[in-house]
Amino acid sequence: MQHLYKLIHANPRFHELERKRSRLSWTLAVIVLANAFWYIGATAFYPEAGFARFWGEPVGEGQALTWGIVIGLIQTVLFIGLVVYYISRANGELDALKDAVIADALRAAGEQK
């Protein structure tokens, strides 16, 4: 079994898979963190700009729904969208690349016997 791992690690497609998966994961992580931190940071570090007051303002006169809730819901939809995007990329492009790497390794292992 160890020889299969060595064959997989030697395959250039494996390194392409690692690179694509890592780039996708880090990009999505940065988007999520930046989105979460701007919301918190705007309120905590720029109170003079009135963000905290804006988050608490009702969307319409006499309504209980505030802009903070709307922005929180938009963030939730964004995060769910990013998860769906990651799953579709992982199940499509990345799985196809993984299958090719495994097939190459099994083929090379069969040739070595």
CYANA upper distance limits for C-alpha pairs under 8 A (distance plus 0.5 A):
  1 MET  CA      5 TYR  CA      7.36
  2 GLN  CA      6 LYS  CA      6.99
  3 HIS  CA      7 LEU  CA      6.68
  3 HIS  CA    109 ALA  CA      8.19
  4 LEU  CA      8 ILE  CA      6.59
  4 LEU  CA    105 ALA  CA      6.62
  4 LEU  CA    106 LEU  CA      7.71
  4 LEU  CA    109 ALA  CA      7.24
  5 TYR  CA      9 HIS  CA      6.56
  6 LYS  CA     10 ALA  CA      6.61
  7 LEU  CA     11 ASN  CA      6.86
  7 LEU  CA    105 ALA  CA      5.99
  7 LEU  CA    108 ALA  CA      7.99
  7 LEU  CA    109 ALA  CA      8.25
  8 ILE  CA     14 PHE  CA      6.97
  8 ILE  CA    101 VAL  CA      6.94
  8 ILE  CA    102 ILE  CA      7.39
  8 ILE  CA    104 ASP  CA      8.37
  8 ILE  CA    105 ALA  CA      6.09
  9 HIS  CA     14 PHE  CA      6.86
  9 HIS  CA     15 HIS  CA      8.00
 10 ALA  CA     14 PHE  CA      8.13
 11 ASN  CA     15 HIS  CA      7.52
 11 ASN  CA    101 VAL  CA      7.47
 11 ASN  CA    104 ASP  CA      8.50
 11 ASN  CA    105 ALA  CA      8.38
 12 PRO  CA     16 GLU  CA      6.81
 13 ARG  CA     17 LEU  CA      6.57
 13 ARG  CA     97 LEU  CA      7.58
 13 ARG  CA    100 ALA  CA      8.38
 13 ARG  CA    101 VAL  CA      6.64
 14 PHE  CA     18 GLU  CA      6.70
 14 PHE  CA     97 LEU  CA      8.30
 14 PHE  CA     98 LYS  CA      7.75
 14 PHE  CA    101 VAL  CA      6.49
 15 HIS  CA     19 ARG  CA      6.55
 16 GLU  CA     20 LYS  CA      6.60
 17 LEU  CA     21 ARG  CA      6.50
 17 LEU  CA     94 LEU  CA      7.03
 17 LEU  CA     97 LEU  CA      6.88
 17 LEU  CA     98 LYS  CA      7.47
 18 GLU  CA     22 SER  CA      6.41
 19 ARG  CA     23 ARG  CA      6.52
 20 LYS  CA     24 LEU  CA      6.56
 20 LYS  CA     94 LEU  CA      8.31
 21 ARG  CA     25 SER  CA      6.53
 21 ARG  CA     90 ALA  CA      8.47
 21 ARG  CA     94 LEU  CA      7.66
 22 SER  CA     26 TRP  CA      6.54
 23 ARG  CA     27 THR  CA      6.48
 24 LEU  CA     28 LEU  CA      6.69
 24 LEU  CA     86 TYR  CA      8.23
 25 SER  CA     29 ALA  CA      6.56
 25 SER  CA     86 TYR  CA      8.50
 26 TRP  CA     30 VAL  CA      6.55
 27 THR  CA     31 ILE  CA      6.80
 28 LEU  CA     32 VAL  CA      6.73
 28 LEU  CA     82 LEU  CA      7.47
 29 ALA  CA     33 LEU  CA      6.57
 30 VAL  CA     34 ALA  CA      6.32
 31 ILE  CA     35 ASN  CA      6.50
 32 VAL  CA     36 ALA  CA      6.66
 32 VAL  CA     79 PHE  CA      7.42
 33 LEU  CA     37 PHE  CA      6.42
 34 ALA  CA     38 TRP  CA      6.51
 35 ASN  CA     39 TYR  CA      7.17
 35 ASN  CA     75 GLN  CA      8.01
 36 ALA  CA     40 ILE  CA      7.06
 37 PHE  CA     41 GLY  CA      5.97
 38 TRP  CA     42 ALA  CA      6.08
 39 TYR  CA     43 THR  CA      7.19
 40 ILE  CA     44 ALA  CA      6.65
 41 GLY  CA     45 PHE  CA      6.05
 41 GLY  CA     46 TYR  CA      7.95
 42 ALA  CA     46 TYR  CA      5.84
 42 ALA  CA     47 PRO  CA      7.88
 42 ALA  CA     51 PHE  CA      6.88
 43 THR  CA     47 PRO  CA      6.20
 43 THR  CA     50 GLY  CA      8.38
 43 THR  CA     51 PHE  CA      5.90
 43 THR  CA     52 ALA  CA      5.69
 46 TYR  CA     50 GLY  CA      7.94
 46 TYR  CA     51 PHE  CA      7.76
 47 PRO  CA     51 PHE  CA      6.78
 47 PRO  CA     52 ALA  CA      6.98
 50 GLY  CA     54 PHE  CA      6.59
 51 PHE  CA     55 TRP  CA      6.61
 52 ALA  CA     56 GLY  CA      7.04
 53 ARG  CA     57 GLU  CA      6.92
 54 PHE  CA     67 TRP  CA      7.28
 54 PHE  CA     68 GLY  CA      8.04
 55 TRP  CA     66 THR  CA      6.96
 55 TRP  CA     67 TRP  CA      5.41
 55 TRP  CA     68 GLY  CA      4.50
 55 TRP  CA     69 ILE  CA      8.12
 56 GLY  CA     66 THR  CA      6.06
 56 GLY  CA     67 TRP  CA      6.87
 56 GLY  CA     68 GLY  CA      6.53
 57 GLU  CA     66 THR  CA      5.79
 57 GLU  CA     67 TRP  CA      6.55
 57 GLU  CA     68 GLY  CA      8.34
 58 PRO  CA     62 GLY  CA      7.94
 58 PRO  CA     63 GLN  CA      6.35
 58 PRO  CA     64 ALA  CA      6.61
 58 PRO  CA     65 LEU  CA      6.02
 58 PRO  CA     66 THR  CA      4.56
 58 PRO  CA     67 TRP  CA      6.71
 59 VAL  CA     63 GLN  CA      7.19
 59 VAL  CA     64 ALA  CA      8.45
 59 VAL  CA     65 LEU  CA      6.43
 59 VAL  CA     66 THR  CA      5.71
 59 VAL  CA     67 TRP  CA      6.21
 60 GLY  CA     65 LEU  CA      8.35
 65 LEU  CA     69 ILE  CA      7.18
 65 LEU  CA     70 VAL  CA      8.08
 66 THR  CA     70 VAL  CA      7.05
 67 TRP  CA     71 ILE  CA      6.57
 68 GLY  CA     72 GLY  CA      6.55
 69 ILE  CA     73 LEU  CA      6.61
 70 VAL  CA     74 ILE  CA      6.68
 71 ILE  CA     75 GLN  CA      6.66
 72 GLY  CA     76 THR  CA      6.71
 73 LEU  CA     77 VAL  CA      6.72
 74 ILE  CA     78 LEU  CA      6.64
 75 GLN  CA     79 PHE  CA      6.61
 76 THR  CA     80 ILE  CA      6.69
 77 VAL  CA     81 GLY  CA      6.56
 78 LEU  CA     82 LEU  CA      6.69
 79 PHE  CA     83 VAL  CA      6.80
 80 ILE  CA     84 VAL  CA      6.73
 81 GLY  CA     85 TYR  CA      6.59
 82 LEU  CA     86 TYR  CA      6.60
 83 VAL  CA     87 ILE  CA      6.62
 84 VAL  CA     88 SER  CA      6.63
 85 TYR  CA     89 ARG  CA      6.70
 86 TYR  CA     90 ALA  CA      6.42
 87 ILE  CA     91 ASN  CA      6.37
 88 SER  CA     92 GLY  CA      6.36
 89 ARG  CA     93 GLU  CA      6.06
 89 ARG  CA     94 LEU  CA      6.84
 90 ALA  CA     94 LEU  CA      5.31
 90 ALA  CA     95 ASP  CA      6.42
 91 ASN  CA     95 ASP  CA      5.78
 91 ASN  CA     96 ALA  CA      8.28
 92 GLY  CA     96 ALA  CA      6.66
 93 GLU  CA     97 LEU  CA      6.77
 94 LEU  CA     98 LYS  CA      6.62
 95 ASP  CA     99 ASP  CA      6.55
 96 ALA  CA    100 ALA  CA      6.76
 97 LEU  CA    101 VAL  CA      6.77
 98 LYS  CA    102 ILE  CA      6.77
 99 ASP  CA    103 ALA  CA      6.57
100 ALA  CA    104 ASP  CA      6.56
101 VAL  CA    105 ALA  CA      6.74
102 ILE  CA    106 LEU  CA      6.63
103 ALA  CA    107 ARG  CA      6.51
104 ASP  CA    108 ALA  CA      6.56
105 ALA  CA    109 ALA  CA      6.49
106 LEU  CA    110 GLY  CA      6.59
107 ARG  CA    111 GLU  CA      6.81
108 ALA  CA    112 GLN  CA      6.80
109 ALA  CA    113 LYS  CA      7.16
